[in-house]
Amino acid sequence: MNTAEKSLRSLVDRWLTPTSATPVRVIQFGRTSSSRGRYVRVEAHRPDGPVALFFFRHNDGTWRVFPPDTARSQYLYWLGAV
């Protein structure tokens, strides 16, 4: 996997397709209290309303839209999904 495929910017571009009419911004970032894993919440403003995604840093240095396997249940609990 090349560096561009690992970058948070490339994932934001791919998932949220920012434009001058629909900009994106980081609205939250940090570490979870349980596993200390990094996360970033990015929001795009669409005509229908805002759309936000969480991106999670994995141990291999990649950013993904799903939490690492070792902490997935902790992240889901933290997000209020369970």
Order of alpha helices (4+ residues) and beta strands (2+ residues): alpha-alpha-beta-beta-beta-beta-alpha
